[in-house]
Amino acid sequence: MAILLNLAPVVAAFASQSVTRRRAAVPTIDSAGHAVVATPVDATIECVLQRPSPDAIQRLPEGLRSRATWLMHTTADIRGASGQTSGGRAQAMADQVIYNGITYTVVDISAQTAQGNYRRVVLLDGVA
């Protein structure tokens, strides 16, 4: 039997960075049947940022490894590329994280952290 640890209080205690999570909004359809681009929704989240380990970089596809810039630990809901989600529903658009005026794209959400009530994600430099 696996023992589940709630690591969210630990991550929250060490969360020393405030970053902006930008989430793409769902476009709407106007009366003429045309798609109307929706404004992205920004939220401030607390996190721990560190440089990614060689192990975290190795998990990424070959073309993305050189762009891996940050490893982020957070208790906030975050969506990754390829429909990964930390909130239970698959989504097509990855969240973006803005830190020190630079936009990063979420590309990898660690599956092991779902049981620990926090998210470990890799951030890519630039928009994917």
C-alpha positions in Angstrom: 0.0 0.0 0.0 1.4 3.4 -1.0 1.6 6.1 1.6 0.4 9.5 0.2 2.1 12.5 1.5 0.6 16.0 1.3 3.6 18.1 0.3 1.6 21.2 -0.5 2.4 22.9 2.9 6.1 22.3 2.3 6.0 23.8 -1.2 3.9 26.7 0.0 6.3 27.4 2.9 9.3 27.7 0.4 7.3 29.5 -2.3 9.3 32.7 -2.5 8.6 33.8 -6.0 5.5 35.5 -7.3 4.9 34.9 -11.0 2.1 35.6 -13.4 0.2 32.6 -14.9 -1.4 33.5 -18.2 -4.1 31.2 -19.4 -5.6 31.3 -22.8 -9.3 32.0 -22.8 -11.8 30.1 -24.9 -12.8 32.0 -28.0 -16.5 32.9 -28.4 -18.7 32.9 -31.5 -20.4 36.1 -32.6 -23.9 36.3 -34.1 -22.4 36.0 -37.6 -20.7 32.7 -36.7 -17.2 34.1 -36.6 -14.7 33.2 -33.8 -13.9 36.1 -31.5 -10.5 35.9 -29.8 -10.8 36.1 -26.0 -8.5 38.0 -23.8 -6.1 35.7 -21.8 -6.7 35.6 -18.1 -3.7 36.5 -15.8 -3.4 35.4 -12.2 -0.5 35.8 -9.7 0.7 32.5 -8.3 3.4 31.7 -5.7 6.1 29.2 -6.6 9.6 27.9 -6.1 11.8 28.4 -9.1 15.1 26.6 -9.6 17.3 25.5 -12.6 16.1 22.2 -14.0 18.2 19.1 -13.1 19.7 17.0 -15.9 17.0 14.4 -15.1 14.2 16.9 -15.7 15.8 18.0 -19.0 16.3 14.4 -20.2 12.5 13.8 -19.9 11.8 16.4 -22.6 11.8 15.8 -26.3 15.1 16.4 -28.0 14.2 19.7 -29.7 13.0 21.2 -26.4 15.9 20.3 -24.1 18.1 23.3 -24.9 15.1 25.7 -24.1 14.4 24.3 -20.6 15.0 27.3 -18.4 13.2 26.8 -15.0 11.8 24.0 -12.9 8.8 25.4 -11.0 7.1 23.9 -7.9 3.7 25.3 -7.1 0.4 24.4 -5.5 -1.5 26.4 -8.1 -3.4 24.8 -11.0 -1.3 24.8 -14.1 -1.8 23.5 -17.6 1.0 22.1 -19.8 1.5 21.5 -23.5 -0.1 18.5 -25.2 -3.2 18.6 -23.1 -1.5 17.9 -19.8 -3.3 19.4 -16.8 -3.0 19.5 -13.1 -6.7 20.1 -12.6 -8.2 16.9 -14.1 -9.4 18.1 -17.5 -7.4 17.9 -20.7 -6.7 21.3 -22.3 -5.1 22.0 -25.7 -3.4 25.3 -24.8 -0.5 25.4 -22.4 -0.3 28.1 -19.7 2.4 30.7 -19.9 4.4 31.9 -16.9 5.7 35.5 -16.9 8.7 36.0 -14.6 10.9 39.1 -14.6 9.2 40.3 -17.8 10.0 37.1 -19.8 7.3 34.7 -21.0 7.9 31.0 -20.5 5.7 28.1 -21.6 4.7 25.1 -19.4 5.8 21.9 -21.1 6.0 19.1 -18.6 4.0 18.4 -15.5 5.4 15.7 -13.3 2.8 12.9 -12.8 4.3 11.9 -9.4 3.4 15.2 -7.8 -0.4 14.8 -8.3 -0.5 12.6 -5.1 1.6 15.2 -3.2 -0.9 18.0 -3.9 1.6 20.2 -5.7 2.9 20.5 -9.3 6.4 20.3 -10.6 6.6 21.7 -14.1 9.4 22.6 -16.6 9.3 26.0 -18.2 10.6 26.7 -21.7 12.1 30.0 -22.7 9.8 31.7 -25.1 6.4 30.7 -26.4 6.1 27.2 -27.8 
